[in-house]
Amino acid sequence: MNDLARTVEALLFLSAEPVSVDRLAEACEVSEGEIVEALARLREHYAEGFRGVVLREVAGGFTLATDPVAERAARRLLAKPRTPPLTQAQAECLAIVAYLRPVSRPEIARIRGVASESAVGTLLERGLIGSWGVSNVSADGLREWLELGTPSLVQNSYSLLERGDEAEVIPLCEAHGIEYQAFSPLAGGWLTGKYRQGAEPPPGSRMTMRPEPYRHLDSESVHAGLERLANAAAAREVSTAALALAWVLGEVGSVVVGPRRPEHLENVHEALSLSLSATQREEVGSFFD
């Protein structure tokens, strides 16, 4: 075969659809007559009975097709789809998910030390992981993630003392059907009533072990809000922590709590049994305005 015939052969091999003579001529920058001549050479080269691939004229164009003799073998081959092995990045991500589940996408990237969007996306497509979420994400950050796909969960810090996500993040989650999960719903213990204005923090509390994230809460306005919260909780005969948790549960889908002792779960049980109306949640939310 000459160069033109080989070029036409390559184009037919690359195209998933039959290619017309005029399109082949345009691609090869030759006349239609030269294409017809090249196709004649290919027809001889792929004469039926000599090769497993034949030249067919279909739907106003030409295509390379398998010889009918190979049909049964081809069906058996294609009936068993080949699954490519996992890449190292995909295997690492899958191992992290299996060990830590549930785990957020940023956490996977932090553990691996590199971006993991592509690897996690492939694992999702292949059904090896069921969902993915993001944490500590801003509204702009969530919009960037939404360009790659829709996470099933957003996990951010949210409480009566930290309500910034109400402006954009939570509405974004609602608009895209994403569950919003609040962690630190008691603001590092501040909403339990353990901290008193002018008094030393209790031994072993976060304000003695890791005070930096919470120093800004040590203000007159916050302590005044805490007093109002404590009074409201006492009126309902529940703990301050239970009322704060119940408020969060009424505002978002779920919360993450980290009890350090079994008795800490009592606040959770109280909160689950406490149902606040929208008006009541608005009242409690106003304590820190």
Beta strands, then each sheet from edge to edge (+ up, - down):
strand 1: 53-58
strand 2: 61-66
strand 3: 133-135
strand 4: 153-157
strand 5: 179-183
strand 6: 254-256
sheet 1: 1+ 2-
sheet 2: 3+ 4+ 5+ 6+
end
